[in-house]
Amino acid sequence: MVFKRFVEIGRVAYVSFGPHAGKLVAIVDVIDQNRALVDGPCTGVKRQAMPFKCMQLTDYVIKVPHSARQKFVRRAWEKAQVNEKWSESSWAKKIEARQKRAKMSDFDRYKVMKAKRMRNKIIKHEVKKLQKEAAKK
């Protein structure tokens, strides 16, 4: 499998930890091998230097020139519809599901357990019914 997510100007990254964890940023300039100048005009992240260890590169790239101003980055971000594409991605959906699961109360976990139990009971009943029909033939 060929690696396709390179650090480049305009690459959108997900901030995995730190004060801006869970937000998207665009790489505006590469400072050195460990840090990049990032900007998140539509996610509330001010322009700042951020280590690559804090970021996970996404598949999305916006078309911006080297050291573009925030206004230009915002326009390119909205034109590329990064927020819409991100919210539709399986990565974002997994993160949202994980957060929803973490916020569940004890009673919510109990309701989920009962629903799973009921679902498994129905599936088991249908499988047995199909096995009986297959055995008759």
C-alpha atoms as one frame of an Amber mdcrd trajectory, in Angstrom:
protein
   0.000   0.000   0.000   1.431   3.339  -1.072   1.458   6.215   1.420  -0.617
   9.124   0.101  -1.039  11.539   3.022   1.982  13.801   2.834   2.708  16.925
   4.846   2.070  19.714   2.359   0.771  23.263   2.219  -3.026  23.092   2.355
  -3.237  19.613   3.905  -6.079  19.423   6.434  -5.155  17.737   9.708  -7.089
  16.531  12.757  -5.643  17.724  16.075  -5.511  14.601  18.252  -4.384  16.103
  21.559  -3.549  19.401  23.200  -5.722  22.450  23.836  -7.351  22.204  20.377
  -7.962  18.448  20.417 -10.797  17.335  18.164 -10.570  20.268  15.742  -9.479
  20.497  12.118  -6.623  22.711  10.947  -4.980  23.462   7.614  -1.207  23.443
   7.236  -0.216  26.894   5.989   3.565  26.605   6.199   6.137  24.017   7.275
   8.500  25.470   9.885  10.873  22.520  10.284  10.759  18.719  10.387   8.814
  18.744  13.667   6.435  21.715  13.408   4.075  23.442  11.017   2.242  26.748
  10.967  -1.448  25.838  11.060  -4.683  27.774  10.806  -8.255  26.691  11.490
 -10.381  29.629  10.350 -13.685  27.736  10.448 -12.946  25.639  13.538 -11.796
  28.337  15.941  -8.082  27.530  15.933  -5.919  30.642  15.664  -2.809  30.629
  13.486   0.005  29.020  15.464   2.936  26.650  15.303   1.925  23.080  16.068
   4.032  19.918  16.285   3.274  17.148  13.804   2.950  14.732  16.723  -0.265
  16.530  17.735  -1.800  16.167  14.264  -3.169  13.346  12.167  -3.239  14.062
   8.444  -6.552  13.651   6.628  -7.260  12.953   2.957  -8.432  16.530   2.373
  -6.250  19.200   0.777  -7.266  22.805   0.173  -5.628  24.898  -2.506  -3.744
  27.706  -0.738  -0.398  29.345  -1.503   2.593  29.312   0.819   1.924  31.397
   4.018  -1.576  32.419   2.890  -3.510  34.904   5.014  -6.389  33.746   7.193
  -9.019  35.327   4.926  -7.680  33.376   1.937  -7.507  30.124   3.927 -11.115
  30.618   5.090 -12.310  31.140   1.494 -10.463  28.052   0.256 -11.768  26.022
   3.252 -15.385  26.969   2.487 -14.923  26.444  -1.259 -13.570  22.929  -0.662
 -16.429  22.247   1.813 -14.029  20.638   4.276 -16.447  20.714   7.234 -19.190
  18.972   5.234 -16.818  16.325   3.869 -15.358  15.740   7.346 -18.767  15.299
   8.987 -19.672  12.679   6.347 -16.437  10.704   6.808 -16.337   7.455   8.762
 -13.474   8.842  10.876 -15.645  11.718  12.156 -18.596   9.391  12.717 -16.443
   7.050  14.829 -15.207   9.965  16.939 -18.773  11.208  17.412 -19.978   7.730
  18.415 -17.094   7.385  20.885 -17.964  10.741  22.459 -21.644   9.840  22.632
 -20.796   6.527  24.310 -18.545   8.283  26.831 -21.360  10.676  27.807 -23.844
   7.871  28.480 -25.267   7.504  31.966 -25.643   4.208  33.777 -29.313   4.005
  32.822 -28.467   4.683  29.152 -25.948   1.816  29.195 -28.640  -0.404  30.750
 -31.112   0.496  27.968 -28.485  -0.281  25.323 -27.772  -3.640  26.972 -31.492
  -4.539  26.979 -31.882  -3.490  23.329 -28.860  -5.594  22.291 -30.220  -8.548
  24.231 -33.594  -8.232  22.464 -31.934  -7.888  19.047 -29.768 -10.971  19.621
 -32.803 -12.957  20.773 -34.677 -12.088  17.556 -31.648 -12.964  15.401 -31.164
 -16.273  17.208 -34.845 -17.135  16.706 -34.669 -16.395  12.959 -31.447 -18.403
  12.534 -33.013 -21.425  14.248 -36.067 -21.117  12.029 -33.883 -21.055   8.902
 -31.860 -24.042  10.163 -35.061 -26.062  10.677 -36.201 -25.261   7.133 -32.792
 -26.256   5.752 -32.850 -29.530   7.694 -36.255 -30.462   6.207 -34.994 -30.125
   2.618
